[in-house]
Amino acid sequence: MSNAPYRRPQADAEEIIKAARRRARAASSRRRTLVGEAAEAPVVDGSLAVQPETVPVETPVEAPLHERPTEVITPAPEPATRTRVAPSPRTEAAPEPVEVPRPAFVGGIIALVVAGIVGLLLLNTVINEDAYHLQDLRSQAQDLDQSEQELDSELAELRSPNNLEVRASNFGMVRPDKVTFLYLPDGETVEVPWSEE
C-alpha cells in the first residue's frame, strides 16, 4: 500500500455549470406547474398562440480554483414529467388554384372538333369536285379522239381515186383525149395523149 494520503476526486468546472443549469430548469418547470400554466390547453395556431416562456438562467460565478470545494456534486434527477408547449405551426395561406370554368373549356374543345370535321368535309368535297371535273375532261378528250379518227377515215375515203372519178362525173367532167403541159417561163405548150397511168 502506498503512503500517499487519500484525496477525493475534484469535480470538473463544466460539470458543475451543467448541474446548476439543470437545477434551474427543473425549478422553473416546477414553478410553471404550480402556477397552472400547464393545466390550460395552449393555443398553438394563429396570432394568439402561446410561445414558450424563456426564463433567464443565472450562471453561477465560478470560484477560483483554490476555493472550489473538493466534494463531487451529483446532479439532481430531472422530473419524470415535462410539460412541453407545442410550437405554433407556421400557417401560410396556400394560393388559390386557378380554375377554368368547365363549360367554357368543354365548349371550346367541342368547337375545335366540329371545326376540324367541317374543314375535312369541305376539303373532301373540293377534292371530289376536281376529280369529277377531271373525269368529264377525260371523257370529252376520248370523244374528240374518236371523232378525229372518223374524220380522218372519211377524208381518206374522199381522197381515193375511184371516189374522185365518181364525183367528177357527177359534176359533168369527162376524160380528155389529150393532156396539155405548159412550161414556164417561156410559155411553150406540149400536148400528149391521155393515158390511164
Residue pairs with C-beta under 8 A, 6 or more apart in sequence:
7 70
8 70
8 71
8 72
9 72
10 68
10 70
11 68
11 69
11 70
11 71
11 72
11 73
13 62
13 68
15 73
15 75
16 60
16 62
16 73
17 59
17 60
17 62
18 75
19 73
19 74
19 75
19 76
20 59
20 60
21 57
21 59
22 75
22 76
22 78
23 75
23 76
24 55
24 57
24 58
25 57
26 76
26 78
26 79
28 55
29 79
29 82
29 83
30 79
32 38
32 53
32 83
33 83
37 53
37 83
38 83
42 49
42 50
42 85
42 86
43 49
43 50
44 50
44 85
44 86
44 87
44 88
44 89
45 88
45 89
45 91
46 88
46 91
49 88
50 85
50 88
51 85
51 88
52 84
52 85
52 87
157 163
175 194
176 194
177 193
177 194
178 191
178 192
178 193
178 194
179 191
179 192
179 193
179 194
180 189
180 190
180 191
181 189
181 190
181 191
181 192
182 188
182 189
183 189
183 190
